[in-house]
Amino acid sequence: MFSRSLLLVLLGLSCLQSFTMAQSANGADLCCFEFHKKPFPASNVVSYEETRSDCSLPGVIFTTKKGFRMCVDPEVEWVQQVIKNDAITTTFHLALTHLDNKDTYVRMLFIDFSSAFNTIIPQHLIEKLSLLGLNTSLCNWILDFLTGRPQSVRIGNSISSTTTLSTGAPQGCLLSPLLFTLLTHDCAATHSTNHIIKFADDTTVVGLISKNDESAYREEVKHLSAWCKANNLSLNMDKSKEMVVDFRRAQSDHSPLNIDGSSVEIVKNIKFLGVHLTENLNWSLNTSSISKKAQQRLYFLRRLRKAHLPPPILTMFYRGTIESILSSCITAWFGNCTVSDRKTLQRIVRTAEKIIGFSLPSVTDIYTTHCIRKANSIVDDPTHPSHTLFTLLPSGKRFRSIRALTTRLCNSFFPQAIRLLNTHN
């Protein structure tokens, strides 16, 4: 009895801690001095913003639906899951909008860098930081941090000799993703029909092809390859893949890209920022992967139920470990899921309801809630890249609908979000 009570107390404290407001996020300076350690459901996050570049501890500030502001580590996986949703929805909207036109298709190049963080040349980085307007003292501090770093390897009681490193950024360091992002800030598309989507060291080139004219896309890839050489970045051709999305009835053979004498493999599906993407934009593979992960977590929910934990604790566990999987980037893919895929996901929710003994939000309700919340955060943020998609009509009460000729675009996030906002306003 004592051990069970202790477990309940620890779980209760964990729940309490997950909603503790980070004091460092209060105030107008938008800097963090410590990170919130415990993960919490992505559904609790209303919006997020990055700390200033001159903060001593770069981080991300989440605003929850209860109004709390929390400092979190941008390198932690569950934090990245929340942030990368923007990159995914933006990529899909670009592709689907273009595919709505006649005689079009999309080529996506998913680039993998070889040891991206280890190839940073500090002096070259400092030159770019100076051009961005960072003051000299901060640049000198970063240069001193990246050069002359002693490093050794320890296995058990054995320690290797020390090597001094003056290139690259330390793996696992909070500054490394930020420094790499600043290093690659000038990696931008040179043609209006191409888009480069970046998330830390994950880079995707989206080519919007019309009437079989791939000249701009292939020139863009050559320009990117030259940029990589100039910035000491090496492309891993074994892991870099390309996918072609083409719904035309009379499809032609798509010749593979050739980068520095190596052909890029064209694949039928790929995992893009945690979401399984297929060439026909069918979400069954992604749904199957999510379902498998959620089913594995149901086992632990049953074990907790057998331990006679109360429903509130079981619900908390469900929201943190199962619902968070079901809702991962849900705004990007759920709208175009088949009826069969939706039933597969809903069965998991119904199973959890039977275990807990309480009703839970359906997958459709989770999707609707996430869409409305994300849409409101974009509307309230004029700096968001997709803010201009939400345009008010002259009445000032409803948003202008996005024109869509295909069901794929009509059911995607932005058109759905606008319809939901107009319905609930």
N, C-alpha and C positions, 0 to 999 in steps of 0.2 A: 504493500500500500504506500509505504514511504517513497519507494523508487518511482511509482507511478505519479504520485503527487509532485515529486521533484521534476519529472519529465514535463508535466503540465505547466509548472511554474517557468521552466526554461523555455518552453514553446511560447508561453504568454509573453515573456520578456523579449523573445525574438520578434514576436508580432509588434510589440510596443516599439522596439528599436527600429523596425522597418519604417515607422512613420515619424521618427524623430527628425526634427528640422535641423539642417546643418547651419550652425551659427555663422559659418563663413560666407554663406550665401546671402545673408541679410546685409542691408546697406546698399549704397549706390555704386560701390567700386567694382562689383562683379568679379571678385577674385575668390579663390578657394584656398583654405589653409589645411584642410583635412577632407578625406573622402568618406562618404557613407558606405559602409562595408556590406551590409545585408542587401541582397537583391529583392525586388518587389515586382508585382505584375506590371507589365507594360501598359495595361489598361488604365493604370492609375496616373500615367503621365499625360498631361495636357499639352505641354510644349517643352522645348529645351533651347538652350543657348550656350555658346562657348564662352569661356572666360577671356578676358583681354590678353593679347599676346605678350604684354609686359608683366603678367602676373608671375609670381615665383613658382606657383604650382598650376600648370595648365590643366583645365578640367572642363566638365560639362555641368551645367546647372539645370536640373529637371524641375519643372513646376507641376505639382500633382493636382488632381481634381479637387482636393481639399484646400488648395491654396498654399501648401508647403513648398518651399524651395530647398532642394537638396543638391549638394556637390557630389558628383560621381566621377569615377575613373574612366576616361574614354577608351582605355585599353581593355577593360573587362568585357567579356563576351556578351553578358546580358545587356550592358549599356550599348554596345555596338548594335545589338538586335533592334533596339529602339531607334537609333539614329539612322541605320542603313535603309530603313523603310522609305525615306525620302528619295534616296538614290534609285531604288527599285521602281517606285511609282513614276518617277520622272522618266526613266528609261523606257518603261512600257508605254507611257503616254506618247512619247516621241514616235515609237514604232507603230503603235496602233493608229495614231492620227495620220501618219504617212500611208499606211496600208489601206486607209479608207479611200484613197484616190485610185484612179484607174491605171493599170499597167505599171505597178510599183512592187517593190519588195525591199527587204531590209537585210543588211549583212552586219553582224555583230562580231567584233574581234575582242576576245577576252585575253588580256595580256597578263603574263606572269613574269615578274622580274626575278633575276637570279640574285638572291641575298641583297634585296633592295637597301635595307638600312645599313648594311656593312660597306656599301660602296660610296657612301656620302663623303665627298672631299670637303673638309671643314672650311678651307680658304674659299672655295667656290661658293659654298653656302653663305658665308659671311658677305661676299660681294652682293649676292641677291638680297640678303636681309638689309644691307645698307641702301640698296635701291628702293626697297619697300618703306624706308623711312625710320628703321630702328636706330636708336641712338648708339653712338660709338661705344659707350661703356657696356651696354647690354651685348653688343656684338662681340666685344673683347671677352666678356664673361663666357659666352657660348663657345667661342674659339678655344678658350682655356679649358673649358669642360670637355671638349671633344678631342683635344690633342694631349699627348703624353699620358695616356691612361694605362696604368699597369694592370695586367690581366694574367691570371693563372687558373689552372684546373685542379680541383680537389676531388679525389675518389677515395672514400673511406678516410684513412689516416695518411694517404699519400698525396703530396702536393707537387705539381709540376713546377718547372722553372718559370720565372716571371718574364712576360713579353710586354713591351711598351707599344701601344697602338696609337696612331695619330690619324686614322681614317675611320669612317663609319660612325654610327650612333649605337650606344649600348642596347642590346636586346632586352626587352622588358622595362626599359626606362620610360617614364611618363613623357619625357620630352621628345622621344624618337618619332612617334607618328606626327606630331606637330611640326618638327623640323623637316621631315620628309615632305609634308604637305606644302610647307613654305618653299622648299627646294623646287617642287614641281608646279608651282603656281602659274608659271609662264608656259606650261604645256597645255595649249588650247588649240581648238580646231581652226583651220585656216579657210575652210569652205563652209558656206551656210548650210549645205546639205549633210554635213557631218557634225557629230557631237561627241565629245570626250567626257565620259562620266568617271569621276575619280572618288574613291573611298580609301583613304590612306594609301597603301601600295597596290590596291586593286584598281586596275584601269581598264575601261571598256570603250572601244571605238564603235560608235553606231553610225553606219552609213545608210542614208535614205536614198535608195536607187530608183530612178525613173527611166522607163523606156530602155532598159538594159545598158544605160550609160554609167559605167563604174569608174570612169577616169578620175573624177574628183575623189572618190573613196580610196582608190589605189594610190593616188598622189598623196593623200592624207597619211596613209600608212608609211609611205616612204619618208615623208616629213617627220613623222613621229620616230621612225628608226634613226634618222639623222640627229634628232633632238636627244635621243637616249645616248648616242655615242658622245655627243658634246657635253653631256652631263654625267658621264661615267656610269651609266646604267646599262646593264646587260639583259637582253631579252632571253628568257628561257623558252626556246622553241619547242621543247618536248612537252611543256605544260601549257603553252599558249594555244588556244583553240579558237575556231571560228564557227558560227552557226548562221545559217541562212533561213530567213522566214519569208516564204514565197507562197501565196495563195492563188496565184494565177492558174488558169486552166492549162494554158500552153506554156509550160515551164521549159526553160532552156537549161542546159548543163552549166553549172557554176564552177568555173575554174578556180582552183585554190590560190590563195595569196602566196607570194614568194617574198620572203624577207631575208636579205643577205644570203641568198642561195639556198635557203631552207623553205620548204613548203609548209604552210600552216594546215593542220588537219581540220577538215570540216566535220563536225559532229552533229548528231541528231538531238542530243540533250546535254545540258550542262548545269552545274550548280552555281548559280549567280548570287553572291552575297547571302548564302544560306537558303535560297529558294531554287527549287528544281524547275528549270526552264526547258521547254521542248520546242522543236522547230514548227510544230503545228499549234503552239500556244495552248495545248491541252494540259489541264492541271491535275490529271489523275496520278501522275508520278509524284508530284509534290504532295498531294493528299495522302497517298499511300505511305510516304515517308513520315508525314506528321502523325498519321494514325498509328503507325508502328511505335513511334516514340511515346505517344500518349498511352497506348496499351501497356507498355512496360511500366509506366508510372502508376497505373491503376493497381498494380500488384502491391505497391507500398501503401496505397490508400486502404486496401483491404487489410493489410497487416495492422495499420493504425486503428482501423475499426475493430479488429479482434482484440486489440489492447484496451477497448472500451473508452477511447478518447471521445470527448463530447463533440457534437456536430459543428460548433463554431471553429474548433481547432481543425477538424477534418476539412471544413470549407476553406479555411485559410491555406491548408496544404494543397488542396485542389487548385485554388486560384494561382498559387505560386509555382506549382510544378506541372500542372496539366493544362489549365486554361491558358497559361502563358505560352505553351507550345501551340495550342489551337489558334491563338490569336497572333502568332508571330508573322508580321508583315501581311496580315489578313486583308488589309485594304487593297493590296496589290493584286491578289489572286482570287479571292472568294467570289467576287461578282461574276466571274466567268466559269465558275465550277459547274459541273453537270449535276443533275438531280441525284444521281447515284453517289457522287463524291460527297455531296452535302449530307446524304443519309448516313454515309460511313462515319463522318465526323459527329453527327448528332447522336449516333449510337453510343459513342464514348461518353457524351454528356449524360445520356439517360442511364448508363451503367454507373456513373459517378453519383447520380441522384439516388439510385437504389442503395448504394453503399453508405452514403451520408445520411439519407433519410430526409433530405430537404430538396426543394425545387431549385434548379440552377438556371442561369440565363442560357437560352439556346444559342447555337453557333450563329444563326442569323441575327439574333439580338446583339451578340458580341460584335459582329461585323457592322451593324448599323450604328452602334454606339461609337466604335472606333472611327468610322467614316465621319460622323458628325463632329466628333471631338477634333479629329485631325483637320477637317475643313475649317472649323472655327479658328484653330490656331494659325492656319495659313492666312485666313481673312484678317486676323488681328495683327499679322506680322508683315508690314509693307516691304521688308527686306527679303522675304522668302521668294525664291526663284519662280514659284508657281502662283504668286499672289495675283498676277494680272489675269489669270484664268477665271477669277471670281469677280465678275463685273456686275454692278448693280444696274437694274433697269431704271428708266427715268422716274418711276414711282418711288424708288429708294427702298422698297420692301422685299423685292425678289431679285434673284441673280439671273443673269442671262444664260440660257442653256447652251451647251456645247453641241454644235451640229454633228451628228453621227449618222452615217449611212449603213454601217454594219453593226450587228449585235455585239461583236467583240469590243468595239469602241464604246458603244452605248452602255454596256455593263461594266466598263472599267471604272477606276476610282473617281476621276474628276467629274465625268458626267453624272455618275451615281451620287456623288457628294453634293453636287449642286441641286439635284432633285430632292435629296433628303433635307437640305437646308431650306429649300422653298416650301417643302411640306410641313416642316416643324416650326417655321417662323410664323 
